[in-house]
Amino acid sequence: MVDEDQNRLSDEELNALVSNHEEADFTAAVLDPAEIEQKSVRPHNLVTEDTTIGINLAAVDMITERFTRHLRLGLLEVLRTSPRVTADRVKTVRFSDYLSDLKAPLSVNTMRMSGLRGTSMVVIDPNVIFAALDNFFGGFGRGIDGLPPGRMFTPTETRIINIMLEVVFSSLREAWAPIMDLTCESVGSEINPQFVQIVDENDLVIVCHLDVELSGKERGAIDVVYPFATLKPIRDVLRGRVQDSDDPSVDHRIWERELVDATSDAELEHRVILGEIDLTLGQFDNLKAGDILDMRKHDLARVLVGDIPLFEAEIGSANGYAAARLVRSIELSESDDT
């Protein structure tokens, strides 16, 4: 047992602390607001999430790249048009900062992903919705000019949104398949992002931003937003997926050797051109036996594979056969000029 009296300060120690406090010269440092701006001082909350302990965004980038490819194929199958979908680098921002950049009306859809805790979000730009609507039913892509912030989506537009969400959910499932089995379930939808609260305003979210262009008409964006806390429990799995590709024990030249072995037996038809003759159709039609043609001979013969000149060669004989000895390769830029 520890005696509580041993943990208490004596009267002499208390008096010494009080006297030192009274004798000390404490000057309150009060900064002017303008000086604060010059010093780039910003408030920091010690209880907020810290990205330094967290998630390997390179793994999330890889998932987003797979998601982009599957989304492009899914939209092509549904809309019968070839969309252009490009993904930006994944970034981590505060939820309030992300919401501040969004302007209503938007299709803001919350979803629950099995295997991951919390609620995530898919945000679809109206430009993408109207372009998809025109591709589905036919139209000219009227855009969203003049739409009021509180404008609701019509039942037809809502149906198009649901079709696109089905493509998004299936694409996410395929993108996450190498990491974990995942299914997406729609929770709700809003047109005003300010009404959606998947995390607190100061909490961090991971934003996967995709630029989408359908048939060269309207350009918009689709965002997939994960709460930072949602991916944090699986950060070791995400980190391991990236580290596996850098594992020194893995021989990354296996594929290279197998490809070389598989292609080395491929047969190529090649031709050797000694020279060329330019004739008109009339001259060619008048040719007869015994005519002599003046041929423009190259300094070096040309070796063609699939009608593409790849080498220059010297002509001679070897083992009783006519032969061509390769002298140098022809760059593609040179072959384009010929």
Buried (B, 14 or more C-beta within 10 A) or exposed (E): EEEEEEEEEEEEEEEEEEEEEEEEEEEEEEEEEEEEEEEEEEEEEEEEBEEEEBBBBBBBBBBBEBBBBBBBBBBBEBBEBEBEBEBBEBEBBBBEEBBEEBEBBBBBBBBBBEEBEBBBBBBBBBBBBBBBBBBBEEEEBEBBEEEEEEEEBEEEBBEBBEBBBBBBBBBBBBBBEEBEEBBBEBEEBBBBBEEBEBBEEEBBBBBBBBBBBBBEBBBBBBBBBBBBBBBBEBBEEBBBBBEEEEEEEEEEEEEEEEEEEEEEEEEEEEEBEEEEEEEEEEEEEEEEEEEEEEEEEEEBBBBBEEEEBBBBBEEEEEEEEEEBEEEEEBEEEEBEEE
